[in-house]
Amino acid sequence: MKIRTRKTPKHARTRLAAAHLGCRMLDSHRYREALDCFERALGQTAVVTAGRECEAPCVQRAATALLAEMVSQKPAWATGQFSLGYAYEQLRDYRRARPHLEKAMSLDAALAARVESLLSNMHWNEGNYAAGLACADRAIQADPGYGFAHLARADCCSALCRITEACQSRRRAIELQPHPEPHSNLLFEMNFLTDTTPENLFAEACRWNSLYAAPMAARIQPHTNAPDPERRLRVGYVSPDLCNHAMMRFFPPVIEHHDRSRFETFVYAVGSKSDDVTEQFRRSVDNYASMPGAGPEFAERARADGIDILVDLAGHTMGRAFLGFALKPAPVQVSWLGLLSTTGLTAMDYFIGDAHMPCPGTEHLFSEKLYRLRAESCYRPLADVPLAPPPCLERGYVTFGSFNNPRKIARDVVKLWSAILHLAPRSRLLLKYRGLDTEAVQDRYRSWFLEDGIVPERIRFLGASLPLDYLRAFGEIDIALDPFPYNGGTTTLDSLWMGVPVVTLAGRLAVQRSGASVLSACGLNDLVAHTPEQYLADTVPRIPDLRRQVRQALQSSPLMDEIGLVRSVENAYRDMWRAWCRAQVERL
C-alpha cells in the first residue's frame, strides 16, 4: 500500500466536522467514506494503490493510517482515540489498539462501556477468558443497557464453561437489541442446559424465526425448477465447517459416494474457516464455491445454480449465513448432520434423523418434517490405531473418562459422575479436551467434585493433542461416560472405534439422543440408560475383551457402511423431491 499526499486549504471547523464524520464511518466499517473524510480533515488527498482483490483491507489500513496521523496531532481527542483503537482492534492489532482505547476512556468516562467491551473481546480472542469476563463486568457496571457488553460477557462465560451465565447474558443482550447471530448462539447453548426441554427449545427457535426469518418471506421468489420427479437432481450443501472439524468425519463420504448419474452436487463453503483439510476436500468436489464473507448472499448463488435440494449442515452454528435459508433459494430445504435440534425455520422442509433421534413423541416440536433413516450418518475414523488393553487389567482399578467438550459437563453431570466414583472407591476419572489443561477451567470442576466428596487426586485433566495421540489416549480409560443433556457425537464414535464402551443417558432433547442413536446402531443397547439409576448400573466394568467386540460392532454397523448410508440419503432426497413435484401438479 502506498499513500501519496497533496496539501489543500481547509477551514478548521469543516475539518473537525469531517474528522468526526470519518470516525463514525470507520466505526461503521465504511472505510472508503472514512478515508474521504480524513482526507478532507487533513487537507490532503490520499491515493491508495492496491490490487482489486485486496482493495477493502487496503482502504481500511489507509483510513486507519490517516486517523493515526490526526490523533498524533491531537492526542486529547477522545473520539479519535477511541475510533483509532477500534480500527486497530478490527485489524487484530491488539498491541496498538489497547493504549488508544484506554486513553479514550481516561479522556471521556462516557466511553467506558464501549472500551471495556472491546477489551473484553480482545481478551476472548487471545484466550484470556477470565480477564475478558472482568472487562465485560466493568462494561455492564458502566452501562447496564449496552448490549455488546452482555454479548462479550456471554462469550467469556461460554469459554469458561459457565453456560447458565452465558445464556442469561445472551438473553439480556437480545432483549436490548434483537439480532439473529447472538440469538442463534443462545439456541445452540440452550442444548447444554439440564433444564432445557424440547418444548422451550422449540418455542425459542420459533421466536428466532418470527423475529428474523419471517420478515424475509416476502422476498421469496417462485421456483423455476422443472417438476420432473425422476430427473437428475442438483443437491447443494452449505457449511462453515469444511476444515479440521468433526463434520469432516461424516461429510466427505457423502460427496465421494453420491451417484453422479442421478445427482449433481454443489458445496457452498460459507464463513472464513479454511485450512489444509479444506484444500484437500475441495479437490474432490465438482462444484465448490468458497464464500468467506458470505451472509445470506449464498442464497443467490444457490438459486442461480438451479439447486433442487439445499442441505443445511450446521443449523444455528452457521452464523450470519444461516438466514439465507429464510429466502428459500431451493424448492426443498433439509437440515442434516449439524446441530441436532429444530431450526425453527418455516422455510426448512425436512430434518433427517433416525429411529432414536429425535426422541419419538417430540415430532410436533420440530418446525421441519422428520425423515428417519436406518442410521443418521456414517462415520470415517481418523486413523487405524491398534487397540490397547483395558488399563484396569494392569492398574487394578477402573478409569472412567470423558473426552467431550467441557461445556457439556454441567453441575448435574458431575453429581452423577461423583456417585459413580463413590460406587467404585478406587476408580479414577480422566477428562480430556481443549482448554482442560488450564487452571481456570480445572478449578471449576475440582470444586464441584470436592463438594460431592471426591478428592482432587482422583480427577485427572488433559488438554488437546494431535489426532493420533488423541486416539491413543483412549487407551488410558476403561469406560467412557457420556455427558448429558448434550451427548457426545464424534467423541462417542471415536471411543467405540478405540474399543472403549460408552455409557449414555438418553433423554427427550435431540442432542440427548445421539448416544442412544449410535449405540443402538451398533447393537450395544445395553449401554443405553433411561434413568440415572440405570446409568449408574451400566458403569459396571465389562469383560476384558470387550474392546475388540466394541470395534467390531461399530465396523459391522450401518454407521460405517458409507455407500449404504449415501444410498439411503439419496432415496430420502428422491422422496422429498417427488413430494414437491406432486404439490406442483396439485396446484395446477
Phi and psi in degrees as a GROMACS rama.xvg file:
@    title "Ramachandran Plot"
@    xaxis  label "Phi"
@    yaxis  label "Psi"
@TYPE xy
-125.764  138.281  LYS-2
-120.91  121.991  ILE-3
-110.994  129.975  ARG-4
-112.802  149.33  THR-5
-138.421  121.747  ARG-6
-69.8261  137.349  LYS-7
-138.022  146.671  THR-8
-70.4172  139.932  PRO-9
-144.65  148.581  LYS-10
-80.5388  144.813  HIS-11
-59.1465  -42.5935  ALA-12
-66.9164  -40.4159  ARG-13
-63.8616  -40.5164  THR-14
-63.5635  -41.993  ARG-15
-63.6605  -42.0846  LEU-16
-62.4659  -42.0136  ALA-17
-64.3418  -37.7291  ALA-18
-63.854  -45.8642  ALA-19
-65.0329  -39.7371  HIS-20
-64.4795  -39.5518  LEU-21
-60.6037  -38.8396  GLY-22
-62.6208  -41.1869  CYS-23
-64.4866  -41.1818  ARG-24
-64.4124  -41.7451  MET-25
-64.7521  -43.0415  LEU-26
-65.1103  -24.8768  ASP-27
-94.5381  8.28488  SER-28
65.6369  24.1053  HIS-29
-97.4919  77.1955  ARG-30
-70.2778  -39.677  TYR-31
-62.5584  -42.7209  ARG-32
-67.5037  -38.0861  GLU-33
-61.7196  -42.3765  ALA-34
-60.9994  -42.6583  LEU-35
-61.8315  -42.4396  ASP-36
-63.5893  -43.5493  CYS-37
-68.2098  -32.268  PHE-38
-61.7711  -45.4628  GLU-39
-64.958  -40.9435  ARG-40
-64.5961  -34.8032  ALA-41
-88.1169  -9.37276  LEU-42
68.6752  39.1578  GLY-43
-146.563  166.072  GLN-44
-116.043  129.365  THR-45
-105.459  127.281  ALA-46
-107.943  116.393  VAL-47
-101.539  123.161  VAL-48
-109.204  123.727  THR-49
-160.593  156.447  ALA-50
-65.5079  151.229  GLY-51
-58.1486  -35.411  ARG-52
-69.6588  -19.3824  GLU-53
-119.895  22.125  CYS-54
-60.9821  -47.242  GLU-55
-60.6647  -52.8878  ALA-56
-63.7514  -31.3001  PRO-57
-66.4794  -43.3026  CYS-58
-64.9487  -38.1443  VAL-59
-60.6597  -45.4649  GLN-60
-66.4794  -36.4927  ARG-61
-66.0324  -42.9617  ALA-62
-63.4767  -40.5524  ALA-63
-64.1468  -39.9681  THR-64
-63.3993  -41.2708  ALA-65
-67.4422  -39.8145  LEU-66
-64.3513  -38.7492  LEU-67
-61.0698  -38.4433  ALA-68
-63.6613  -40.9767  GLU-69
-66.5394  -42.5789  MET-70
-65.5363  -36.0508  VAL-71
-64.1964  -30.3887  SER-72
-81.3065  -23.1059  GLN-73
-136.625  71.6977  LYS-74
-65.7071  -18.6215  PRO-75
-90.276  10.903  ALA-76
-85.6234  98.495  TRP-77
-61.568  -44.0704  ALA-78
-60.2556  -43.7125  THR-79
-65.3995  -42.0827  GLY-80
-60.1382  -44.1956  GLN-81
-64.8307  -47.6895  PHE-82
-62.8672  -37.1151  SER-83
-67.75  -42.9026  LEU-84
-61.3229  -41.2159  GLY-85
-65.4286  -39.9769  TYR-86
-61.7841  -44.0867  ALA-87
-64.0722  -37.0737  TYR-88
-61.9448  -40.7066  GLU-89
-65.9416  -29.9928  GLN-90
-84.9396  3.76324  LEU-91
61.9769  25.2635  ARG-92
-98.6815  76.1394  ASP-93
-70.3933  -28.1805  TYR-94
-61.7183  -40.7459  ARG-95
-80.2826  -30.0914  ARG-96
-66.7441  -44.7382  ALA-97
-58.3693  -50.3451  ARG-98
-62.4464  -34.0256  PRO-99
-71.1554  -39.0708  HIS-100
-66.2309  -44.7297  LEU-101
-65.5856  -36.1818  GLU-102
-64.7292  -41.441  LYS-103
-61.3342  -40.927  ALA-104
-67.6716  -35.132  MET-105
-70.7172  -28.4791  SER-106
-81.625  -31.1933  LEU-107
-143.982  103.896  ASP-108
-61.6859  -21.8347  ALA-109
-66.9122  -15.5601  ALA-110
-87.9645  0.653476  LEU-111
-57.1939  -46.1396  ALA-112
-62.1819  -43.9037  ALA-113
-67.684  -41.583  ARG-114
-66.045  -49.4094  VAL-115
-62.2369  -33.948  GLU-116
-66.4339  -41.2541  SER-117
-66.9329  -40.6407  LEU-118
-62.0002  -39.1101  LEU-119
-61.4802  -44.3998  SER-120
-63.1339  -38.8379  ASN-121
-65.9043  -43.0569  MET-122
-60.1877  -40.2592  HIS-123
-61.7652  -45.2472  TRP-124
-64.3039  -27.1477  ASN-125
-89.774  -2.93598  GLU-126
83.9617  10.8814  GLY-127
-95.1881  71.4549  ASN-128
-69.6231  -37.5592  TYR-129
-64.4823  -42.4588  ALA-130
-65.0807  -38.8177  ALA-131
-63.11  -39.0361  GLY-132
-64.6691  -40.4886  LEU-133
-62.7885  -41.4689  ALA-134
-64.1511  -42.9917  CYS-135
-62.5762  -40.0477  ALA-136
-64.0697  -38.4183  ASP-137
-67.2878  -36.2877  ARG-138
-63.9219  -42.6652  ALA-139
-67.7274  -36.33  ILE-140
-64.0237  -37.1024  GLN-141
-71.5345  -36.8733  ALA-142
-152.152  93.2419  ASP-143
-60.8863  -18.7695  PRO-144
-95.3124  9.79374  GLY-145
-89.891  106.479  TYR-146
-60.4723  -38.9765  GLY-147
-62.9322  -30.1506  PHE-148
-64.0472  -40.1824  ALA-149
-68.1884  -35.2679  HIS-150
-67.1652  -41.2911  LEU-151
-61.4357  -40.8127  ALA-152
-64.5947  -41.9448  ARG-153
-60.629  -43.3892  ALA-154
-62.5368  -43.1759  ASP-155
-67.9689  -42.2041  CYS-156
-61.5233  -42.0139  CYS-157
-61.7891  -43.6473  SER-158
-64.9608  -28.8729  ALA-159
-89.5641  8.93785  LEU-160
66.375  23.9287  CYS-161
-98.4952  70.4368  ARG-162
-69.1601  -36.4612  ILE-163
-59.9155  -45.3518  THR-164
-66.1453  -37.8549  GLU-165
-60.3835  -44.4361  ALA-166
-66.5534  -38.8297  CYS-167
-62.4451  -43.7533  GLN-168
-66.8813  -38.7823  SER-169
-66.3932  -39.9399  ARG-170
-60.3089  -41.9692  ARG-171
-64.247  -41.4824  ARG-172
-62.8421  -40.2521  ALA-173
-68.1825  -35.8221  ILE-174
-61.8275  -40.4779  GLU-175
-73.4226  -39.6216  LEU-176
-154.409  95.0442  GLN-177
-57.7665  134.887  PRO-178
-153.25  137.625  HIS-179
-62.4984  -37.6415  PRO-180
-68.6406  -53.1344  GLU-181
-63.083  -29.2751  PRO-182
-69.1078  -37.9491  HIS-183
-62.8997  -41.0327  SER-184
-61.0556  -38.2857  ASN-185
-62.6572  -44.04  LEU-186
-61.0322  -38.8624  LEU-187
-65.915  -48.8859  PHE-188
-70.7061  -22.8842  GLU-189
-59.8663  -26.2373  MET-190
-67.0483  -17.4735  ASN-191
-85.886  -14.3314  PHE-192
-87.0828  133  LEU-193
-70.3207  -17.5238  THR-194
-96.3216  5.90527  ASP-195
-76.3392  136.679  THR-196
-119.246  160.807  THR-197
-57.4234  -30.8684  PRO-198
-67.9592  -51.0174  GLU-199
-75.9378  -24.1262  ASN-200
-69.4128  -41.4542  LEU-201
-63.8622  -42.3379  PHE-202
-61.8245  -41.3477  ALA-203
-68.965  -37.5744  GLU-204
-65.1097  -38.9582  ALA-205
-66.8506  -35.4975  CYS-206
-64.7826  -41.4394  ARG-207
-57.5519  -46.9336  TRP-208
-60.1991  -43.0976  ASN-209
-65.6633  -38.0687  SER-210
-74.7405  -40.2749  LEU-211
-118.906  -36.7344  TYR-212
-88.3116  -46.3746  ALA-213
-55.4829  -40.3918  ALA-214
-62.9097  -14.0642  PRO-215
-91.033  -4.90589  MET-216
-59.4978  -32.8792  ALA-217
-65.319  -17.2532  ALA-218
-90.6503  -2.90852  ARG-219
-70.6194  126.897  ILE-220
-98.1584  152.701  GLN-221
-59.6845  146.323  PRO-222
-89.9015  137.67  HIS-223
-104.428  9.01223  THR-224
-62.1165  136.407  ASN-225
-66.5205  122.686  ALA-226
-80.0358  54.6351  PRO-227
-95.1674  113.24  ASP-228
-66.1074  -21.0785  PRO-229
-113.05  4.01172  GLU-230
-74.747  167.943  ARG-231
-64.3331  130.601  ARG-232
-102.583  149.058  LEU-233
-101.555  117.701  ARG-234
-114.3  126.578  VAL-235
-112.027  138.7  GLY-236
-116.53  134.022  TYR-237
-120.084  125.249  VAL-238
-154.468  145.976  SER-239
-97.1708  3.42592  PRO-240
-116.381  31.126  ASP-241
-87.4797  62.616  LEU-242
-150.929  -157.335  CYS-243
-73.9214  77.372  ASN-244
-138.819  155.735  HIS-245
-56.2224  -29.6814  ALA-246
-54.6563  -30.731  MET-247
-78.2005  3.2668  MET-248
-87.5222  -11.9587  ARG-249
-119.538  -35.121  PHE-250
-82.2152  -41.7713  PHE-251
-52.8991  -41.3158  PRO-252
-59.4812  -31.3762  PRO-253
-64.3639  -47.7314  VAL-254
-64.7113  -41.7086  ILE-255
-66.0503  -35.5379  GLU-256
-102.778  2.00859  HIS-257
-57.4651  138.969  HIS-258
-76.2681  102.962  ASP-259
-69.4757  -14.7477  ARG-260
-77.1649  -18.7901  SER-261
-113.757  -20.0964  ARG-262
-139.902  133.753  PHE-263
-107.318  126.774  GLU-264
-105.639  145.562  THR-265
-131.022  141.478  PHE-266
-124.5  128.332  VAL-267
-113.392  107.388  TYR-268
-90.2784  103.712  ALA-269
-98.9551  151.588  VAL-270
90.6666  -178.677  GLY-271
-104.256  -1.47804  SER-272
-74.211  126.476  LYS-273
-158.101  141.321  SER-274
-156.924  -163.375  ASP-275
-63.0342  -34.4545  ASP-276
-62.9411  -39.8101  VAL-277
-59.9142  -48.3686  THR-278
-63.66  -39.2122  GLU-279
-66.0023  -41.5435  GLN-280
-67.9608  -42.5128  PHE-281
-62.8671  -24.9488  ARG-282
-70.3182  -16.9209  ARG-283
-95.5539  0.440107  SER-284
-109.387  130.604  VAL-285
-69.0479  -42.5736  ASP-286
-125.23  98.9159  ASN-287
-122.901  124.692  TYR-288
-120.578  120.066  ALA-289
-94.7106  125.297  SER-290
-128.347  76.151  MET-291
-61.835  -29.7587  PRO-292
-106.536  16.883  GLY-293
-69.3983  133.255  ALA-294
-105.804  -133.344  GLY-295
-66.2662  -2.21172  PRO-296
-60.7807  -23.1668  GLU-297
-61.1972  -24.3903  PHE-298
-61.8396  -37.3762  ALA-299
-62.6815  -41.1085  GLU-300
-66.1244  -41.9803  ARG-301
-63.713  -41.4902  ALA-302
-65.7819  -41.9738  ARG-303
-63.4548  -32.4217  ALA-304
-78.7198  -3.96354  ASP-305
68.5623  36.2778  GLY-306
-65.279  132.698  ILE-307
-90.0148  -42.3228  ASP-308
-128.484  119.905  ILE-309
-109.455  126.955  LEU-310
-113.626  123.221  VAL-311
-86.0745  124.186  ASP-312
-111.198  16.8521  LEU-313
-146.219  -16.9605  ALA-314
58.2752  -138.68  GLY-315
-76.017  5.91412  HIS-316
-94.1603  5.3572  THR-317
-77.2208  -20.2931  MET-318
86.083  -155.332  GLY-319
-67.4202  -18.4088  ARG-320
-67.4292  -21.4723  ALA-321
-60.7262  -29.908  PHE-322
-62.7926  -15.2622  LEU-323
-58.9151  -31.0069  GLY-324
-67.7012  -24.7924  PHE-325
-65.9795  -20.6388  ALA-326
-83.759  -3.19835  LEU-327
47.3922  60.2673  LYS-328
-69.2221  -17.7186  PRO-329
-122.146  150.824  ALA-330
-60.1566  -35.5535  PRO-331
-123.282  128.362  VAL-332
-124.631  136.421  GLN-333
-131.845  137.923  VAL-334
-105.109  127.743  SER-335
-155.863  143.528  TRP-336
74.3176  -27.0364  LEU-337
-83.527  -123.214  GLY-338
-69.7166  125.068  LEU-339
-84.3424  74.3529  LEU-340
-163.8  162.327  SER-341
-63.1202  145.229  THR-342
-80.5159  -23.4224  THR-343
80.6299  -8.82514  GLY-344
-74.3095  124.732  LEU-345
-69.9071  -19.4908  THR-346
-84.3849  -6.16885  ALA-347
-93.7667  122.151  MET-348
-85.6067  -40.3427  ASP-349
-134.957  155.286  TYR-350
-128.687  124.74  PHE-351
-93.2904  125.78  ILE-352
-139.395  -151.94  GLY-353
-141.592  -166.468  ASP-354
-64.4239  -25.0353  ALA-355
-105.086  -24.0192  HIS-356
-131.195  123.847  MET-357
-67.2219  171.032  PRO-358
-62.8801  124.943  CYS-359
-53.7944  135.33  PRO-360
100.055  -8.67262  GLY-361
-110.016  14.2508  THR-362
-56.8877  -35.5539  GLU-363
-71.5739  -8.00049  HIS-364
-99.3922  23.4528  LEU-365
-123.448  134.118  PHE-366
-72.4777  -19.6786  SER-367
-93.2165  158.768  GLU-368
-80.9826  129.337  LYS-369
-79.5437  135.023  LEU-370
-122.122  111.348  TYR-371
-98.1732  126.429  ARG-372
-99.6665  171.512  LEU-373
-63.639  -40.9615  ARG-374
-135.069  141.089  ALA-375
-76.5305  -23.6144  GLU-376
-158.545  172.887  SER-377
-119.631  150.539  CYS-378
-119.289  132.859  TYR-379
-118.009  113.29  ARG-380
-61.5522  156.006  PRO-381
-63.9995  -40.6287  LEU-382
-164.467  161.253  ALA-383
-92.0382  81.0073  ASP-384
-91.3896  132.234  VAL-385
-59.9609  149.724  PRO-386
-74.2878  143.43  LEU-387
-101.444  149.961  ALA-388
-67.1207  154.297  PRO-389
-57.4118  126.865  PRO-390
-63.1494  -20.5873  PRO-391
-64.3718  -24.9786  CYS-392
-64.2334  -34.1628  LEU-393
-92.5235  -37.8755  GLU-394
-80.6342  -31.2035  ARG-395
86.2714  5.82377  GLY-396
-146.132  160.128  TYR-397
-88.2144  137.541  VAL-398
-111.815  115.044  THR-399
-85.8499  161.375  PHE-400
-158.095  156.997  GLY-401
-144.908  124.393  SER-402
-106.431  24.4603  PHE-403
-86.527  162.59  ASN-404
-53.282  125.392  ASN-405
-62.9122  -16.872  PRO-406
-63.0164  -19.5277  ARG-407
-82.8736  -9.90248  LYS-408
-98.3681  84.8527  ILE-409
-82.1326  176.349  ALA-410
-58.6824  -41.751  ARG-411
-64.0429  -33.0345  ASP-412
-65.9156  -44.8162  VAL-413
-61.5266  -39.3032  VAL-414
-59.1981  -44.6349  LYS-415
-71.0038  -39.1846  LEU-416
-67.2408  -33.6686  TRP-417
-63.9529  -39.0592  SER-418
-61.9626  -38.5915  ALA-419
-63.7591  -43.4234  ILE-420
-64.9835  -33.7539  LEU-421
-68.2066  -35.8907  HIS-422
-68.6667  -26.9492  LEU-423
-119.567  83.1462  ALA-424
-56.935  -28.0935  PRO-425
-93.5314  -1.85786  ARG-426
-71.6457  165.015  SER-427
-130.725  165.541  ARG-428
-131.437  128.791  LEU-429
-111.322  122.323  LEU-430
-112.509  125.083  LEU-431
-135.811  127.1  LYS-432
-175.523  162.618  TYR-433
-57.1932  127.766  ARG-434
94.82  -14.9776  GLY-435
-75.8553  -2.65491  LEU-436
-93.9968  10.4426  ASP-437
-103.309  141.341  THR-438
-62.4619  -37.0231  GLU-439
-59.5656  -39.3321  ALA-440
-79.968  -42.478  VAL-441
-58.868  -43.5705  GLN-442
-59.5499  -37.2933  ASP-443
-60.6377  -46.5406  ARG-444
-75.5627  -37.4886  TYR-445
-58.1505  -42.2126  ARG-446
-65.4391  -38.2406  SER-447
-64.9455  -47.6938  TRP-448
-62.9893  -38.3181  PHE-449
-64.8154  -38.0107  LEU-450
-59.4614  -30.3757  GLU-451
-93.1237  9.58052  ASP-452
86.9717  14.7078  GLY-453
-104.486  116.98  ILE-454
-71.4708  149.806  VAL-455
-56.2816  -28.656  PRO-456
-63.7404  -18.0774  GLU-457
-90.2121  -5.06845  ARG-458
-114.303  128.227  ILE-459
-119.922  140.696  ARG-460
-119.36  140.4  PHE-461
-135.428  146.631  LEU-462
-92.2498  -158.498  GLY-463
-71.5493  159.78  ALA-464
-150.589  170.076  SER-465
-66.1747  156.39  LEU-466
-51.2497  -47.343  PRO-467
-66.69  -39.6281  LEU-468
-66.7196  -35.4847  ASP-469
-60.5331  -47.5235  TYR-470
-65.8384  -40.7978  LEU-471
-64.644  -27.5577  ARG-472
-63.6984  -21.2957  ALA-473
-64.0433  -20.0123  PHE-474
-68.4879  -9.04416  GLY-475
-86.1989  -10.4716  GLU-476
-123.42  153.141  ILE-477
-96.2362  -39.855  ASP-478
-137.558  131.497  ILE-479
-92.6729  136.035  ALA-480
-103.508  120.952  LEU-481
-83.5074  129.191  ASP-482
-74.7726  171.975  PRO-483
-151.114  155.529  PHE-484
-76.3034  -10.726  PRO-485
-94.5883  96.9171  TYR-486
-66.5642  162.431  ASN-487
-72.3928  152.145  GLY-488
-117.993  -83.2449  GLY-489
-60.2284  -38.8599  THR-490
-62.0901  -39.5154  THR-491
-63.4475  -43.0155  THR-492
-66.2628  -39.7794  LEU-493
-62.0372  -39.6288  ASP-494
-62.9881  -46.4177  SER-495
-64.2509  -37.581  LEU-496
-60.9843  -34.8847  TRP-497
-89.6443  11.6658  MET-498
81.0525  9.41641  GLY-499
-94.1309  119.704  VAL-500
-65.7175  144.494  PRO-501
-117.787  128.809  VAL-502
-100.654  126.386  VAL-503
-123.671  153.495  THR-504
-114.287  108.158  LEU-505
-79.1526  145.955  ALA-506
-139.728  -159.647  GLY-507
-93.3039  -26.7881  ARG-508
-66.1772  145.617  LEU-509
-59.2293  -38.3787  ALA-510
-70.3815  -15.6619  VAL-511
-97.9249  20.7326  GLN-512
-119.227  -5.72356  ARG-513
-67.1363  -34.5206  SER-514
-63.6673  -45.8503  GLY-515
-63.1357  -37.8243  ALA-516
-61.3335  -48.8962  SER-517
-68.6115  -49.1475  VAL-518
-66.0807  -37.3982  LEU-519
-67.2487  -38.4945  SER-520
-62.6014  -27.0277  ALA-521
-91.7288  0.583857  CYS-522
75.7244  18.5455  GLY-523
-103.777  46.4146  LEU-524
-61.6848  -25.6495  ASN-525
-70.2008  -9.45257  ASP-526
-94.428  2.22479  LEU-527
-97.909  115.692  VAL-528
-100.983  150.068  ALA-529
-117.181  -4.46261  HIS-530
-139.67  157.209  THR-531
-57.5961  -33.5827  PRO-532
-64.9247  -42.3018  GLU-533
-64.9671  -38.5348  GLN-534
-59.579  -43.0918  TYR-535
-62.8761  -44.3378  LEU-536
-65.7769  -34.0816  ALA-537
-74.203  -6.63308  ASP-538
-86.9558  2.66025  THR-539
-61.2969  128.056  VAL-540
-54.0885  142.557  PRO-541
-93.0006  176.968  ARG-542
-64.9218  149.623  ILE-543
-57.0136  -34.1902  PRO-544
-89.1174  14.3171  ASP-545
-62.2128  -26.9538  LEU-546
-57.4936  -46.8441  ARG-547
-64.1207  -39.2583  ARG-548
-66.6715  -37.8216  GLN-549
-65.5309  -46.123  VAL-550
-63.2296  -41.8391  ARG-551
-62.8534  -37.6298  GLN-552
-63.021  -40.5442  ALA-553
-67.6347  -44.6316  LEU-554
-61.438  -35.9119  GLN-555
-89.6391  0.941931  SER-556
-86.6754  164.431  SER-557
-63.5219  -13.6301  PRO-558
-68.4481  -19.3165  LEU-559
-117.741  14.9644  MET-560
-95.0617  82.6895  ASP-561
-60.9828  -47.7249  GLU-562
-66.0272  -41.4922  ILE-563
-62.384  -40.3562  GLY-564
-64.5829  -44.8445  LEU-565
-64.8715  -38.7657  VAL-566
-64.7735  -38.3582  ARG-567
-67.5834  -36.28  SER-568
-67.3286  -41.4757  VAL-569
-62.2234  -40.5894  GLU-570
-63.5962  -36.9491  ASN-571
-63.7744  -45.3726  ALA-572
-58.3265  -42.384  TYR-573
-64.7084  -40.4542  ARG-574
-61.8978  -43.9718  ASP-575
-63.145  -41.1562  MET-576
-67.1645  -42.1765  TRP-577
-61.5241  -38.6619  ARG-578
-62.9904  -40.075  ALA-579
-65.8755  -42.1964  TRP-580
-61.9675  -41.7805  CYS-581
-61.1681  -39.9849  ARG-582
-63.3609  -35.5704  ALA-583
-68.0168  -39.8424  GLN-584
-64.8838  -40.4201  VAL-585
-65.8756  -25.1839  GLU-586
-75.7938  -20.0393  ARG-587
